[in-house]
């Protein structure tokens, strides 16, 4: 049984607990053991905290990595932002011993040391590579017949030189995972266009972020999608939160929620009540 | 010595922008592939090629005072397509660090930073979500720094040791 330190992040546990709940249920059903990464903090967010103070970003990320190292487990995240930060930080620290030594000076103040061994994974990548589409298909108890839009987001795939998850310009793994539930992933224009929320854009220039989202929504609607399926609570929040203002009404589900539905979880367990764009099945 | 050489000598960075950023920016030959594919550039006046050029020229004040520096969503499309493998997003991040160090930070971003200091997370805790967590059979408080004061104190030490607390105070 594959075993991971479960990194919660911020938006899933504090805004969309249905994402956390469905991740736990789906992983249990697929034979992935999740051990809570107790005492973890924000990853910290790659577009804001890293942009404010790289030292803080790297040291706080190293603390999270060191906690998982102490558990002897690789990390799994359900958020592209957490994946971006923790993967990039782990990569930088593994590549640069001087930087690692510098960070360890700070960690020493709290009695921690990071040796540089923690591997960081994304939930969707674990499902695709570790579990496999066929096993997911066989765990589906309630096949879905929706037409949906697969939304990869940015930091799940990029920078691809270090992530090496899928082709960043023409990815397929999320489509394959979605189609394992019986749903159809609809082809559309500009499939890898950013949601607009990242890099502090949502906070500082919300109207600009919305313009990114609007183009995505236009393309999704044109494709005939009934749902948006994401792998990141921050993209999720962006799509869920700004649609009403833009005159759209396409419910947004995290991949874990889609899989939860296909494995028989009900609306209450998936906590659709916290979604701003109403989820009508 | 041709006029271009003289120009390059005249505008060589004078240590205001770190050597690390300047060296990374040097790789850029201004082809514009980054700007052509930039989703922000399509919607705003942000021109990533221009920022990299300004970094090459050491125009620190112009960069750190610009709104454009904060219009990148860090989507990495430019990095994927750059024919010179310029670490463009890293350059933007480093320039933002420079801007913040000199007090250029927006109120909204300070709010995000304040959340990290207060909660150890970038968003706040909401009562209705806590209630719902219990209904879902999840721990009311997520098992993170939120649930352990000693762990939060450790994070606080890291924030202080790296000068993050100053961002919030300013």
Interface residues (C-beta under 8 A of the other chain):
Chain A: X8 X10 X11 X13 X14 X15 X17 X18 X20 X21 X24 X36 X38 X39 X40 X41 X42 X44 X45 X46 X47 X48 X49 X50 X51 X52 X53 X54 X55 X56 X59 X60 X63 X106 X107 X109 X110 X112 X154 X155 X158 X159 X160 X168 X169 X192 X193 X194 X196 X197 X198 X199 X200 X201 X203 X204 X205 X208 X209 X211 X212 X268 X269 X271 X273 X274
Chain B: X39 X40 X43 X44 X70 X71 X72 X73 X74 X75 X76 X77 X79 X80 X89 X92 X93 X94 X96 X97 X100 X101 X105 X106 X108 X109 X111 X112 X113 X116 X120 X121 X122 X123 X124 X125 X126 X129 X132 X133 X135 X136 X137 X138 X142 X143 X144 X145 X147 X148 X151 X152 X154 X155 X157 X158 X159 X161 X162 X163 X164 X167
